[in-house]
Amino acid sequence: MHFQAYSQMPTQLCHRLLLLLLLVTGVSLAEDAKKDGKKLEQFVPEGSTTALMCEPIFSGESSFATWYKNGVPIANVTSKSNALLPARTYKPKQSVPEVGFLIVSDIRREDAGTYECRDAVTNASGVASTLRVAYVDALALEHHITLAPRRISLGEPLRLRCPPPAADPPPAVSWQLNGSPLSRYAPDAAAFPNGTLHIPRFTLSHLVGDTGRVAQADGRGFSKLEMEESGGLYTCNFTNFAGRATSRVFIDAKDLAIDRALPDSVDSVSQRCTYFFRACVLWFLIGCLATRKPVMPLPDYYIPAPTQPPAS
């Protein structure tokens, strides 16, 4: 069995679209939050770029302000200039209005916190913005998909366990077989949010994905070549809007335990016990007949002794 894990992050195009959306809607959101006395929350993906607004501060003659993170000053802005979060670089492909934005580029998890803009003279504060960072960690190779039981038997239940990654918000899980949605080939499989996949009765259809034929418990319905060369690549995906974490496991048909001595109808444990009991009784009776001591025939010249008449 072979394992693989990796993570995919959003593209730069998504980041630019997100930044543009924030610039367009930021003013109205800030004004609404100011009226309601609430904080403005931004939930942005790790590695992206966002801009925090200081617009409500600049009114009248006020033109200087300071940005704070969790109460600690981090940058100064004016009504005609922006500020970049310290130790960051940003090369915009689209111009950003110079109106006192705090630009947070290449967002990291440690950037999460409460940001506030205050007037440099009156110390009046604008709308506080709570920055929340969305992320999904890649699955380490040692946290690959596990199988239970490890020795897979056709016709028996199989459980695949894909360990969930660290992520915020909680990701949705989906499964694929050979690159296609698993539900297409295995409608009986049940997927759970914790990364567990339960297949109540594992057949070769769960490997080759051929639903046009019925795969019997012992593999009949498929040619010998198909059984020797078939295999299923199972992929679990944990996805949220920040990215995706993926793990894979390959199940080779050569590794399957196939019991060809049992008929196709023997599926449950009780049926197997009944089958073996009857087989044992049959062989016991055959053994008794084979080992029974035969009766010696009487010779042809044997003449029985005359029977004496009873005494008078």
MIMIVO-756342 format. One record per residue (C-alpha): residue number from 0; x, y, z. Coordinates in steps of 0.001 Angstrom, whole numbers, plus 500000, padded with zeros to 6 digits. Layout:
N
i|X|Y|Z
NUM|X|Y|Z
...
// end
This chain:
312
i|X|Y|Z
0|500000|500000|500000
1|501258|503459|499155
2|500527|506725|500916
3|500709|510367|499853
4|499747|513654|501521
5|499865|517257|500393
6|498108|520613|500707
7|496856|523128|498143
8|496534|526842|498928
9|494466|529551|497201
10|495871|531245|494123
11|497048|534839|493914
12|494016|535687|491816
13|491729|534744|494699
14|493784|536910|497033
15|493488|539953|494766
16|489750|539473|494365
17|489376|539202|498131
18|491351|542403|498672
19|489260|544256|496087
20|486077|543077|497754
21|487303|544315|501128
22|488139|547722|499694
23|484720|548075|498104
24|482666|546944|501101
25|484918|548088|503933
26|483538|551608|504291
27|479899|550601|504647
28|480767|547761|507035
29|482835|550067|509212
30|480084|552676|509374
31|477470|550070|510324
32|479764|548625|513000
33|480431|552108|514380
34|476717|552769|514750
35|476072|549436|516441
36|479116|549687|518704
37|480439|546358|517453
38|483806|545121|516199
39|484375|544475|512527
40|485580|540899|512014
41|487584|539747|509004
42|488140|536047|508386
43|490900|535760|505780
44|492992|532844|504458
45|496566|532304|505552
46|499013|533704|502987
47|496549|536228|501577
48|496471|540042|501841
49|493897|542306|503444
50|493492|546021|504209
51|492132|547427|507474
52|490364|550802|507319
53|491009|553909|509397
54|488493|556020|507460
55|486129|557055|510327
56|489013|558811|512154
57|489861|561247|509384
58|487276|564006|509583
59|487655|567743|509758
60|491278|568745|510392
61|492394|565333|511676
62|494970|563769|509359
63|497318|561692|511542
64|496554|558365|513236
65|498247|555363|514778
66|497398|551705|514265
67|497367|549400|517298
68|497348|545620|517523
69|496019|544286|520825
70|496746|547693|522363
71|500354|547936|521066
72|501197|550628|518450
73|502485|549128|515206
74|502238|551779|512436
75|501412|555436|511657
76|499192|556620|508821
77|497734|559838|507468
78|494597|560666|505553
79|496711|560506|502386
80|498991|557545|503087
81|498771|553887|504019
82|500939|551720|506245
83|502281|548214|505779
84|502472|545781|508637
85|506116|545774|509858
86|508494|543193|508349
87|506217|542641|505346
88|506481|543484|501674
89|503679|544156|499260
90|503770|544822|495530
91|500202|545512|494472
92|499191|544723|490922
93|496277|547085|491428
94|496562|550497|493078
95|495231|550792|496613
96|493713|554171|497647
97|495996|556121|500015
98|493480|556856|502758
99|495063|555405|505909
100|494763|551672|505278
101|496836|549210|507279
102|497859|546604|504708
103|498538|543140|506081
104|500274|541053|503439
105|501285|537390|503503
106|498950|536848|506440
107|500221|534498|509127
108|498498|532904|512070
109|500280|535184|514517
110|498630|538151|512779
111|495297|537245|514352
112|494145|539816|516880
113|492283|543086|517378
114|493399|546079|515290
115|492386|549647|516094
116|493126|553038|514571
117|493361|556081|516892
118|493651|559780|516191
119|497186|560974|516993
120|495896|564142|518674
121|492566|563345|520322
122|493199|559606|520757
123|489708|558985|519432
124|489404|555478|518091
125|487752|554151|514985
126|486078|550814|514522
127|488121|547955|515972
128|488763|545139|513504
129|489210|541579|514670
130|491429|539652|512274
131|490893|535907|512171
132|493159|533702|510072
133|491745|530719|508214
134|494103|527812|507500
135|494355|524095|506886
136|497568|522197|507604
137|498993|519607|505248
138|498706|516016|506431
139|502061|514594|507419
140|503131|511327|505802
141|503059|509559|509146
142|499401|510576|509493
143|498327|508613|506447
144|495082|506685|505969
145|494859|503531|508070
146|492814|500423|507298
147|490908|498192|509674
148|491361|495327|509396
149|494825|495552|507910
150|494254|492269|506059
151|491327|493055|503765
152|488883|490251|502980
153|486364|490413|500162
154|482801|490341|501412
155|483806|491684|504830
156|483461|495221|506301
157|486321|497679|505827
158|486981|500907|507697
159|489352|503612|506436
160|490545|506253|508895
161|491911|509555|507590
162|493267|511693|510457
163|491858|515245|510226
164|494378|518106|509982
165|494591|521203|512144
166|492278|523694|510460
167|490097|526731|511033
168|487246|526781|510201
169|486558|523048|510548
170|486952|521515|507084
171|484498|519373|505167
172|485656|515862|504259
173|485099|514095|500949
174|486349|510818|499447
175|487411|509799|495962
176|488106|506458|494287
177|490582|506558|491402
178|490008|510305|491031
179|486191|510173|490928
180|483665|510773|493728
181|483375|507619|495791
182|479566|507853|495860
183|479546|507020|492145
184|480984|503532|492757
185|480182|502868|496400
186|476778|504286|497376
187|476791|501954|500379
188|479895|503607|501871
189|479314|505960|504806
190|481647|508945|505341
191|481865|510677|508718
192|483082|514213|509613
193|485990|512819|511665
194|487562|511340|508512
195|486262|507776|508880
196|484909|505863|505876
197|482926|502671|506496
198|482279|500130|503728
199|479879|497434|505009
200|480838|494827|502385
201|484075|495256|500464
202|484129|493891|496899
203|486307|494340|493837
204|483855|496987|492669
205|485318|499120|495438
206|488684|498846|493657
207|488086|499009|489906
208|484929|501096|490132
209|482996|498889|487672
210|479331|498985|488652
211|478145|497318|485441
212|478920|493886|486857
213|478374|492386|490243
214|481553|491368|492038
215|480892|488282|494114
216|482394|487809|497549
217|485157|485567|496189
218|485954|487830|493242
219|483928|486021|490604
220|482488|488347|487978
221|485961|489642|487104
222|488618|487941|485019
223|491813|486641|486580
224|493809|489371|484834
225|491521|492080|486203
226|491835|490662|489693
227|495638|490556|489467
228|496038|494033|487976
229|493208|495952|489652
230|493718|498352|492502
231|491931|501269|494071
232|493404|504666|494964
233|491412|506096|497857
234|491744|509850|498480
235|490363|511814|501404
236|490101|515607|501112
237|489695|518060|503978
238|488616|521402|502512
239|487742|524855|503761
240|487980|528227|502020
241|491652|528549|503032
242|492810|525446|501200
243|492786|521673|501133
244|494662|518844|502813
245|494775|515467|501085
246|495880|511963|501957
247|495883|508864|499746
248|496168|505113|500100
249|496403|502489|497347
250|494727|499131|497905
251|496183|496430|495674
252|493979|493481|494702
253|497004|491200|495193
254|496895|491968|498904
255|493283|490887|499348
256|492373|487743|501291
257|490126|485713|498965
258|488560|482509|500341
259|487512|480473|497282
260|486406|477458|499351
261|483243|479217|500434
262|480190|479683|498218
263|479046|483152|497199
264|476101|483118|499587
265|478262|482666|502671
266|478559|486208|503982
267|477866|486406|507704
268|479693|484799|510617
269|476685|482639|511534
270|476392|481349|507972
271|480092|480483|507955
272|479773|478593|511243
273|476773|476641|509925
274|478610|475832|506725
275|481711|474532|508526
276|479624|472553|511033
277|477759|470751|508272
278|481003|470087|506426
279|482578|468617|509567
280|479571|466364|510239
281|479645|465110|506649
282|483320|464255|506786
283|482833|462570|510190
284|480200|460254|508750
285|482374|459482|505751
286|485233|458653|508092
287|483057|456336|510135
288|482003|454416|507046
289|485584|454183|505812
290|487010|452845|509091
291|484167|450480|510114
292|485378|446848|510702
293|483726|444561|508109
294|481784|441341|509120
295|483595|438104|508060
296|481430|435996|505658
297|480711|432306|506570
298|482377|429549|504446
299|480233|427516|502069
300|481067|424201|503788
301|479811|425363|507123
302|477049|423049|508342
303|475232|424103|511453
304|474991|421536|514267
305|471665|419665|514422
306|469297|420875|516974
307|468552|418184|519621
308|464879|417570|520297
309|463703|418704|523628
310|463617|416094|526433
311|460296|414462|526917
// end
